[in-house]
Amino acid sequence: MRRIKGDGVELAVYERGGGPARPVVLLVHGYPDDHRIWDRVAEHLSGRFHVVTYDVRGAGASDRPRGREPYAFAHLLADLRAVIDAVSPGRPVHLAGHDWGSIQGWEAVCTMPERFVSFTSIGGPCLDHAGHWFREAGRAQTVRQLLASWYIGFFRLPLLPELFWRSGLGGRLLALAAGHRPSSRHDAVAGLGLYRANIRPRTRHPLERRTTVPVQVVVPIRDAYVTPDLAEAARRRIPGAGIRRFDAPHWMPETHPGPLARLIAEHAEHAERAERAGRAAAGERSTG
């Protein structure tokens, strides 16, 4: 582990596998987790890649700013850029994100695509795609998703969500409902800022988000929080996006690390080959 300077915070960054000369795979965790959700996936990937995980602001050993504004996309993406600059200077990386790691991953590949060779999304849609989807989907689809994501409205309330997590009730209910626990009560409380800073602006006034980065959307079909219909909303605005359905629950990095690592590796290696072929073709045109 090493600490790097993000956007006004220090971030705990973890690296494994071969040196940075290997292709870099950056794995970004979601809420209410820290980098450890990726440990078993990283073990599978470390034989072929230089694997990087980090605790996003508010989680794990990284700094934990208070309030809503420090968790807005602008700060999350500045942190992400700082991590990439530190672990892969001058070279784009393969990105995979789960839950809020995927949500901020979408924002990253749509606004700074030159920093990425590929992107694998698991259990976290682009918020702008979601905003458009809610306007375009049928009534039954939207009702199913609203029932699945009931907690979002609750997390945006004042005070009650903090009490929910600090009392231990949140952790017990999550363990009972999903067999999963938050990385810590402190992380769960701090991460509420993600919902409060980003959900409403993007779902009420969604932007058009597209990217040239090769995208793979892994859809855990037993995800209790993101329905397959919403998870696959990217297909409408990213026509080349690959959709891979898998019989798994929301926390797939924890429950199915081997299959998920294989999906990430296959997508990364395909994107690497395509990028090399593109560079070779560009070289032939320039010399011809």
C-alpha positions, 0 to 999 in steps of 0.5 A: 500500500502507498498513499497518494495525493488526490483532490484535497485528500490522501488515498490508500492505493494497493498494487499487486502482480507484475510491475507497471510494464504489464497492462494495468487493471484498475478496480474501483469499489462501490458502497458501502465497501472498500478496496477489499471487495476486489481482493479475490478478483485481484488474485485471479488477475495478478498473474497477467496484469498489474492490478491496482485497487484503492479506497475511494474518498470516505472509505477504508484507509483513505481520507474521509471528508464530511458533507455532501459536496466533497463526494461530487463527481468532479472530486471523484474523477480528480481522485481517479486521475491522480491514481492513474497518474501515479500507477500508470504515468503516460499510459491508459489503463483498463478500468473495472468498477462495481456499484458506485465504482461503476457509476463513477467509472461511467462518468470517467470513460465518458469525459476522459476516454483517452485515459482508458483502454477498456471498461467493465461495468458491474452493478452500477449504471451511468446515472445519465443513462438511468435518467433517460431510461426512466423517461423511456422505459415502460411502466412495469420496468420503472416500477420494478426498478423503483421498488429495487432502489427504494433505499436511494430516497432514504439515503438522501434524507437528513440524519436518519441514514446516519442513525441507521448505520451508526446504530448497527441496524444497517449492517445487520439488515444488509447481512440478513438481506444480502449476506453482505456487510459494510466495510465499516460504519464510518465508511457507510456514513461518509459514503452517503454523500455519494447519493446526496451529491450526485443522484438528483442532478443527473436523474432530473436533468440527464446529460447525453453520455457516450464514449469511444472506450470499449465497454462491457456491462456485466449484468448479475441477473440476481442483483436486488438493486439494479434490474437487468433492464436498467443495467442494459440501458447503456446499449441504447447510447453505447451501441457497441457495448457488450452485455454479459449476463451472469447468474450472480447477486449484486456483490459479484466480486465477492461471490463469483471472483473467478468468473468475474476476473475471467470476464474482465481479463477477456475484455481487457485482452480483446481491447489490447489486441484491437488497440495494437491493430489500430496502431499498426494500421495507423503506422502503415497509413502514415508510412504509405 
